[in-house]
Amino acid sequence: ASRGLGDVYKRQKSFRNWAYGNLTCFSQEHMQTFGYLCAMLPLVEELYDTKEEKAEALERHITLFNTEAQVGSICNGIVCGMEEANANGQCTPEVINSVKVALIGPTSAIGDSLWVATIIPIMLTICLSIAQGMQPSMAWIGAAVYLIAYPVITCILSRKLFFFGYKSGLEGMSSFMATGKMDILTNTMN
């Protein structure tokens, strides 16, 4: 019987675990490893039946993991799709580990360049301009706009990338990397 993540709830739970917990256990030794592992828990529970299979899958995800959290959510989505393929005998654990490690660097570079160095400063500039243009007693509106816009935009971007990664899975990323588009995008963002 085919095992899968047909239940969208499990994928959404995995995304939420990552979105809200990617830095909760951050340390210089483990980086985002435990946040990543927490995101994989609902999938491992759903996809594997025996304790041995679950232990093997969790062991796969306790290796060092560190990326930019918003853009890096595409890694989680891809690995979710690959874990599903692995549970159905269409992928190997070695391929999952290789792809996960290969995506950490590019998603970090793209995420830091696009999100941290571009989008956040632009949002801050807009909100500071709003605050400066207001009467002193109303300047808090600029901060309020930022406090609302930042999490909403972050959630939308991360969620879209996570589910895009899940849908594209191994085949989509393999073709993306094989055509050199990943290198072009990474070099452009640096």
Salt bridges, closest charged atoms under 4 A:
GLU29 OE2 - HIS30 NE2 3.77
GLU45 OE1 - LYS54 NZ 3.32
ASP49 OD2 - ARG3 NH1 3.67
GLU53 OE1 - ARG3 NH1 3.44
GLU56 OE2 - ARG60 NH1 3.80
GLU83 OE2 - ARG60 NE 2.87
GLU83 OE2 - HIS61 NE2 2.71
